[in-house]
Amino acid sequence: MSDGDLSIGQVAQRTGLSVHALRLYERRGLLASEVRRDGSGRRVYSAWDVEWLTNCVKFRASGMPLTTISQLARLVREGSGNEAERLQLLREHQRRITAQLAQLSDCLDLVNDKVASYEEHLAAGATGDPWQQTRPGAPTEL
């Protein structure tokens, strides 16, 4: 390996992906460049590979399917001229993330309201279940 080249173990450490996952990413065509091999046949990665894999980790964490990452990687490997296709893939994913964020925001609002309700309930020294007491038509405690 030359200066700047990284082993699969080093890349695993830097990206948080396991060695097994890195091999899977290679087999599934998720890398934006071909993985080079040293004289002994061991995988050799560049800083660019680490940057791409770090992006892949974030893509996956945001729910991007492996097939979409694979399409994006293929387009990057093909080089210039397909930027509009790359943009389309990213915009579609951006829309999905935006919808997920809106749904999560709605869920967070509910949880925040319930936390506030329980805090007020406990601070007042009240007894019983505050959810039962606030429901219209709910029976009161005996």
ZAMARGU-4260 file (C-alpha; in steps of 0.2 Angstrom, whole numbers, plus 5000, padded with zeros to 4 digits):
<rodrens>
0) 5000/5000/5000 | 5006/5018/4996 | 5004/5033/5007 | 4986/5038/5009 | 4979/5020/5005
5) 4969/5012/5018 | 4965/4994/5023 | 4948/4987/5024 | 4950/4987/5043 | 4955/5005/5043
10) 4940/5010/5033 | 4929/5000/5044 | 4935/5010/5059 | 4933/5027/5050 | 4916/5023/5043
15) 4908/5013/5057 | 4904/4999/5044 | 4909/4982/5048 | 4922/4973/5036 | 4908/4961/5031
20) 4897/4976/5027 | 4911/4984/5016 | 4912/4968/5006 | 4894/4968/5004 | 4894/4986/4998
25) 4907/4981/4985 | 4897/4966/4979 | 4881/4976/4978 | 4890/4989/4968 | 4887/5003/4981
30) 4905/5010/4979 | 4908/5025/4968 | 4924/5018/4962 | 4932/5001/4959 | 4940/4994/4974
35) 4959/4992/4971 | 4969/4978/4976 | 4987/4977/4982 | 5000/4965/4977 | 4994/4952/4989
40) 4976/4954/4983 | 4970/4964/4998 | 4957/4978/4996 | 4965/4996/4996 | 4954/5011/4999
45) 4957/5029/4996 | 4951/5045/5005 | 4938/5047/4992 | 4932/5029/4995 | 4930/5034/5014
50) 4921/5050/5010 | 4909/5041/4998 | 4906/5027/5011 | 4903/5040/5025 | 4890/5047/5013
55) 4882/5030/5011 | 4881/5028/5030 | 4871/5044/5030 | 4860/5039/5015 | 4856/5023/5024
60) 4852/5031/5041 | 4840/5042/5031 | 4831/5027/5024 | 4838/5027/5007 | 4837/5010/4999
65) 4852/5001/4994 | 4846/5000/4976 | 4845/5019/4976 | 4863/5020/4983 | 4868/5008/4970
70) 4860/5018/4956 | 4869/5034/4962 | 4885/5025/4963 | 4884/5018/4946 | 4880/5036/4939
75) 4895/5043/4948 | 4906/5029/4941 | 4900/5033/4924 | 4907/5051/4926 | 4900/5067/4919
80) 4885/5069/4909 | 4872/5061/4920 | 4871/5075/4934 | 4852/5077/4930 | 4849/5059/4934
85) 4859/5060/4950 | 4849/5076/4955 | 4833/5067/4952 | 4837/5052/4963 | 4843/5065/4977
90) 4827/5075/4975 | 4816/5060/4977 | 4825/5055/4993 | 4824/5073/4999 | 4805/5072/4997
95) 4804/5056/5007 | 4815/5063/5021 | 4805/5079/5021 | 4789/5069/5023 | 4797/5058/5037
100) 4802/5074/5046 | 4785/5081/5046 | 4778/5064/5052 | 4791/5064/5066 | 4788/5082/5070
105) 4769/5078/5073 | 4774/5063/5084 | 4786/5074/5094 | 4772/5086/5097 | 4761/5072/5104
110) 4775/5066/5115 | 4779/5084/5121 | 4760/5087/5125 | 4759/5071/5135 | 4776/5074/5144
115) 4769/5092/5149 | 4752/5084/5154 | 4761/5071/5166 | 4773/5084/5173 | 4758/5096/5177
120) 4748/5081/5184 | 4762/5075/5195 | 4767/5093/5200 | 4749/5096/5206 | 4750/5080/5217
125) 4735/5073/5207 | 4731/5055/5207 | 4724/5043/5194 | 4728/5042/5175 | 4729/5059/5167
130) 4724/5051/5150 | 4709/5044/5157 | 4704/5060/5166 | 4706/5071/5150 | 4696/5059/5138
135) 4679/5066/5135 | 4666/5054/5143 | 4680/5044/5152 | 4674/5037/5169 | 4681/5046/5184
140) 4690/5037/5198 | 4680/5031/5212
</rodrens>
